[in-house]
Amino acid sequence: MKNLFLSAAIVLGSLTSFASTSPIENTIVKTISIQDEYTEIKLEEVPSAVTDALKKAYPDAVLNKAYKNTASQYKLEVAVGDKVGSLYANADGTWIKK
């Protein structure tokens, strides 16, 4: 009789640990990216303050393309050696971190 109760307790105990698994929750992550609208401009249209700041900060940089937005901020696509990247600057030549 004791074995019957012991067996029943073990079986019920193992079933409750199996049934106590936590439910899986689905998490939805939304990413919103806000981009300023930049329009491409000629390299000659970039202010001299911006080109001077580029020459001072990156003497070996080659300016490939330039873009401007409505807030008179400039996006510069530059190449330094084999590395290509984008830099952002105000019209007065101060750098913007983006």
N, C-alpha and C positions, 0 to 999 in steps of 0.2 A: 504494500500500500504506500509506504514511504517512497519507493522507487517510482510509482505512478505519479505522485504529486511532484517529485523532483524532476521527472521527465517533462511534465506539463509546464512547470515553471521555466525550465531551460528553453523549451520550444516557444513559449509566449515571450520570454525575454529576448530571444533572437529575432522574433517577428517585429517587436517594437523598435529595435535598433535599425532594422531594415526599412521600416515605414517612416522613420524620422528623418529621411533625407530632405534637405531643403529644396524648395522649388527653384527652378531656373528662371531668372528674370531676364527679359530682353531689355537692353538699354540702347536707346537711339541717341546718337550724337549728331547734332546739326552743326555744320560749319558754315559760317557766313563770311565771305571775304568782300571787303569794300575796296574797290579799285578806283583810283582817280583816272579820269579819261585823259590820256596823253596823246597828242597828235605829233606826228613826225615833222621836224623842221630841218632846214638845211643847216649844215655845220657852220656856215657863215653867220647865221642868225643867233648863235649862242653868244651871250654877252661876254665881253672880254674879262669881266670879273670872274666868271665861271671857268673860262679856259685858263686864266692865270692861277686860280685855285687848284685846278687839275694838274697843271704843270708843277706847282709847288708841292702838292701832296704826292703825286705820282709822276716823277720826271720821265720815266720810260713808257708811260701810258700812251696808247694811240686811240683817239676818239673815232669810233666807227659810225655811230648814229646818235642823234639827239632828238629828244621829244620835249614838248612843253604842254602844261595843263593850263586851265583857266586861272589858277592862282599864281601864275608866273613861276612855277617850280619846274625844274628841268630834270629829266631822266637822261643820263648819259650811258651809252653802251660803250665800254672801253675794253681794250685788250692790253695786257701787260705780259709780254712774252707769249707763252702758250695758254695763259689764263684769260678768260673772258668773263666780264661781270657788268653789273649795272650800279651806277652811283646816282644819288639824288642831291640836288643843290637848289638853293634859292637864287634869285636873280643877282643878289649881291655877292655870291660866291660862298656862302656858308653851307656846310654839308647838312643834309637831313638824314636821319636814321629811319629806315623803313624795314 
